[in-house]
Amino acid sequence: MTEATKPNPYLSHIPERDLTTPSGKSLTLINPAYMTRQVHELAAEQYGVRGHITSLNPIRPENAPDPWETGALQAFERGETETISVKKMEGEEHMRLMRPLITEKGCLKCHAAQGYQEGDIRGGISVSIPMEPLWAVARMQVLTLAAGHILLWLMGFGGIVLGAQRLSRSERERNRAAEELRKYAEQLGQANIRFREADQFKSAFLATMSHELRTPLNSIIGFTGILLQRMAGPLNDEQIKQLNMVRGSGRHLLNLINDVLDISKIEAGQLEVTPKPFDMRQAIEKAVEAVTPLAERKGLSLVAEVAPEVGEVVSDGRRVEQVLINLLNNAVKFTQKGEVRVECEVDDDRIVTRVVDTGIGIKPEDMDKLFRAFSQIDAGIARRYEGTGLGLSICKKLVEMLGGDIRVESERGKGSTFAFTVPMQTGGTT
């Protein structure tokens, strides 16, 4: 309990909201909404990004929505899953984004008295980002592109004029014209490189922002772990539950940020694969071990069937494990009963790995969406499965960078099989 973290008056009905440890430290219970508000305050102070938890039926008067948020909340009740627009706030343009808060079982402890039931929309979280820094970047890109196009036009026009003049002159003059054209071609190549760099700016910007977000998020996860180890004092069951929720949400958000960072690095050409000898059998065992707790919580059988001839492979073992874990996590996530199985065998000079599940399967018309970035088959406000839609896109790009390919076979209601191949020996660093 500090000056910045005061007791929440809206949790006064909860027994033992405030505690004093034997050492004299004062502790107070905080809920996810309280912590989110504190994160928003830090973001506003450090980055100028505003955040707001709001509702059409708020408990706190400070959480009352402004007119734009009111419209977004009403749109959520009509089935919308996101509202985004550029609006003026205090005379400056901001990009405003808002997504709904869905009532879960744990929310009813504080919000049941308002008449909410599990699955109801109880409000939303809005974020407002100042547009001026983004406009500045956009203006610079427009100026760069405009200058490049003008330069191209001038060089092309100059080349035509010079070419026409040189054709009427001696062989020496024609040779001089050819040399001039060669120089112009080099300049055009340099201009094209600059254009490609400008096109990659978006991905580089996302990669940098994702990196900056991971540092405070790792601190939140780390400090939560310290509290759960009771290094700061004893905890009651409710505090342990709330801290586990914070840590779980933090880890989930960190995974999402890591996915965004990976896809941004791939698109910006900054992601490298480094081939080294590694044991494919051990890589499969490690991936299965990492996903086993998730499978056990759902009562699923997770097994690996590795052919005897599978052994050492020269490739990027870390990236191969990343692909395996992504595919296994997907299989477990979309399988409610039955099993998930990993199969691996050697086919000529390639390793073939399959992840087979008995899950919900995929409709034929949805197959083309699988490997698109930010594309999710299970979309909509009532979707059951969380995620960003980046996992399979990252898998496909990584496998292709390793010199392999990935494919899928599926039948709705019976399960899916994702198979990827990599060479037994990948080339140099890419």
Disulfide bonds with the S-S distance in Angstrom:
none
